[in-house]
Amino acid sequence: MGRVFTVSDRVVVLVPPGVVYRAVSRVGDMGRWSPENLGTTAGTADVPVAVGDSFVGRNKRGRVRWVTRCTVTAAEPGRRFAFRVDAIGLRTPRLRAPIASWEYRFEAADGGTLVTETWTDDRRAWPAAVANVFDRIATSGRTFAAFQARNIARTLRNLKRELESDAEAGGR
C-alpha cells in the first residue's frame, strides 16, 4: 500500500460558520480541542490571525514536547482557515522544512456548520521507507496518516462539544 499524504474528517457543529471560524482561527485556543497541541507560545494574540501571520505552536505526545513555526495560508472568515508547519524544534523551531499543512473548511449545513479538518503530509521528499520507520517510532506503531486521522476525529468531537455547550450557555 502506498503512503497516504492527506486525511480528513468532518462534523456538523450546531453554531453558525462565523462562530466556528472565529474559534479555530484563534490559534492559541487549539490546545483546548486537540489531543496533541497545547496552544501557542506567549505573544500570540487572542484574536483570529491573518494570511501571512506566523505563530509558534506548542505540542506534546506522551512525555515528548516540541514547538513548530506555522504560517497562515488562508483566512476567509466563515469559510476557510489554513496554515502550514514549516519549522520544528524542541524549544525553538530551528529546523526548517516542509512538515505538514492543516486546513479547516466551514459550510452552512443542517442548522449549523459542516466543519472539515484536513491534514496533509508535506514531507514529500522523504523516501517512503524512511518516513514509514520514522512515523512508526514517533507514533508508537502507526503511520502519521492513521495517527492524524485519530487526532482529527478527537479534535472535531471536542470542538463540537465545546462550541455547542457555549451556545447553549449563552455563548462567548
C-alpha positions as CSV (number, residue, x, y, z in Angstrom):
1,M,0.0,0.0,0.0
2,G,1.3,3.5,-0.9
3,R,1.9,6.2,1.6
4,V,-1.1,8.3,2.5
5,F,-0.4,12.0,2.3
6,T,-3.8,13.5,3.2
7,V,-6.5,12.6,5.7
8,S,-9.6,14.5,6.8
9,D,-12.8,14.2,8.7
10,R,-15.9,16.3,9.2
11,V,-18.6,17.0,11.8
12,V,-21.7,19.2,11.9
13,V,-21.5,21.8,14.8
14,L,-24.8,23.4,15.7
15,V,-23.5,27.0,15.6
16,P,-23.0,29.4,12.6
17,P,-19.9,29.2,10.4
18,G,-18.6,32.5,11.6
19,V,-18.6,31.2,15.2
20,V,-16.6,28.1,14.3
21,Y,-14.2,30.1,12.1
22,R,-13.5,32.6,15.0
23,A,-12.8,29.7,17.4
24,V,-10.5,27.8,15.0
25,S,-8.6,30.9,13.7
26,R,-7.8,31.9,17.3
27,V,-4.8,29.5,17.2
28,G,-3.9,29.9,20.8
29,D,-7.1,28.1,21.7
30,M,-6.4,24.9,19.6
31,G,-5.0,23.2,22.6
32,R,-8.5,23.1,24.1
33,W,-9.6,20.6,21.4
34,S,-6.6,18.9,20.1
35,P,-5.1,15.8,21.8
36,E,-1.6,16.8,20.8
37,N,-1.5,20.6,20.6
38,L,-1.1,22.7,23.7
39,G,-1.9,26.1,22.1
40,T,0.7,28.6,21.2
41,T,3.7,30.3,22.8
42,A,3.3,33.6,24.6
43,G,2.9,36.6,22.3
44,T,0.2,35.1,20.0
45,A,-2.7,37.4,20.2
46,D,-6.1,36.1,21.4
47,V,-7.6,37.1,18.1
48,P,-8.0,35.4,14.8
49,V,-4.8,35.5,12.7
50,A,-4.5,36.7,9.0
51,V,-2.8,35.3,5.9
52,G,1.0,35.6,6.3
53,D,0.9,35.7,10.1
54,S,3.2,33.2,11.8
55,F,2.8,31.6,15.2
56,V,4.6,29.1,17.3
57,G,2.6,26.1,18.3
58,R,3.4,24.0,21.4
59,N,2.9,20.3,21.1
60,K,3.1,17.1,23.1
61,R,3.0,13.3,22.5
62,G,3.4,11.3,25.7
63,R,6.3,12.9,27.6
64,V,7.9,14.4,24.4
65,R,7.3,18.2,23.9
66,W,8.2,20.3,20.9
67,V,7.4,23.5,19.1
68,T,6.5,24.3,15.5
69,R,6.5,27.5,13.5
70,C,3.4,27.8,11.4
71,T,2.4,30.3,8.7
72,V,-1.3,31.1,8.0
73,T,-2.0,30.4,4.3
74,A,-5.8,31.0,4.2
75,A,-8.1,33.2,6.4
76,E,-11.5,33.5,4.9
77,P,-14.0,34.3,7.7
78,G,-16.8,31.8,7.9
79,R,-15.4,29.7,5.0
80,R,-11.8,28.5,5.3
81,F,-8.7,28.7,7.6
82,A,-5.4,27.0,6.9
83,F,-1.8,27.1,7.9
84,R,1.5,25.3,7.0
85,V,4.0,23.9,9.5
86,D,7.4,25.0,8.2
87,A,9.9,24.6,11.1
88,I,10.2,22.4,14.2
89,G,12.4,22.2,17.3
90,L,12.4,21.2,21.0
91,R,12.4,24.7,22.5
92,T,12.7,26.9,19.3
93,P,11.5,25.9,15.8
94,R,15.0,25.9,14.2
95,L,14.8,23.0,11.7
96,R,13.2,24.5,8.6
97,A,11.5,22.1,6.3
98,P,8.1,21.4,4.8
99,I,6.3,19.3,7.5
100,A,2.6,19.5,7.2
101,S,-0.4,21.6,6.3
102,W,-3.7,21.9,8.1
103,E,-7.0,23.2,6.7
104,Y,-10.4,23.8,8.1
105,R,-13.4,24.4,5.9
106,F,-16.8,25.7,7.1
107,E,-20.1,25.3,5.2
108,A,-23.6,26.1,6.4
109,A,-25.4,22.8,6.9
110,D,-28.3,21.2,9.0
111,G,-28.9,24.3,11.1
112,G,-25.2,24.7,11.9
113,T,-21.8,24.3,10.2
114,L,-20.2,21.4,8.5
115,V,-16.6,21.6,9.6
116,T,-13.9,19.7,7.6
117,E,-10.5,19.3,9.1
118,T,-7.7,18.1,6.7
119,W,-4.1,17.2,7.4
120,T,-1.6,17.0,4.6
121,D,1.9,15.4,5.0
122,D,4.3,17.9,3.3
123,R,7.3,15.6,3.7
124,R,7.1,14.6,0.0
125,A,10.9,14.5,-0.4
126,W,11.2,11.7,2.3
127,P,11.6,8.3,0.8
128,A,8.6,6.1,1.8
129,A,10.7,3.6,3.7
130,V,12.4,6.3,5.8
131,A,9.0,8.0,6.5
132,N,7.4,4.7,7.5
133,V,10.2,3.9,10.0
134,F,10.2,7.4,11.5
135,D,6.4,7.5,11.6
136,R,6.1,4.2,13.5
137,I,8.7,5.3,16.0
138,A,7.1,8.8,16.5
139,T,3.5,7.5,16.8
140,S,4.0,4.2,18.7
141,G,3.5,1.9,15.7
142,R,1.2,3.8,13.3
143,T,1.7,5.8,10.2
144,F,1.3,9.6,10.5
145,A,-1.8,9.4,8.4
146,A,-3.5,6.9,10.7
147,F,-2.3,8.8,13.8
148,Q,-3.6,12.1,12.4
149,A,-7.0,10.6,11.4
150,R,-7.5,9.6,15.1
151,N,-6.4,13.1,16.3
152,I,-8.6,14.9,13.8
153,A,-11.7,12.8,14.9
154,R,-10.9,13.7,18.6
155,T,-10.3,17.4,17.8
156,L,-13.6,17.7,15.9
157,R,-15.5,15.9,18.6
158,N,-14.0,18.2,21.3
159,L,-14.6,21.4,19.2
160,K,-18.3,20.4,18.6
161,R,-18.9,19.7,22.3
162,E,-17.4,23.0,23.5
163,L,-18.9,25.2,20.9
164,E,-22.4,23.7,21.2
165,S,-22.1,23.9,25.0
166,D,-21.1,27.5,24.8
167,A,-24.0,28.2,22.5
168,E,-26.5,26.6,24.9
169,A,-25.0,28.6,27.8
170,G,-25.3,31.9,26.0
171,G,-22.1,31.9,24.0
172,R,-18.8,33.6,24.2
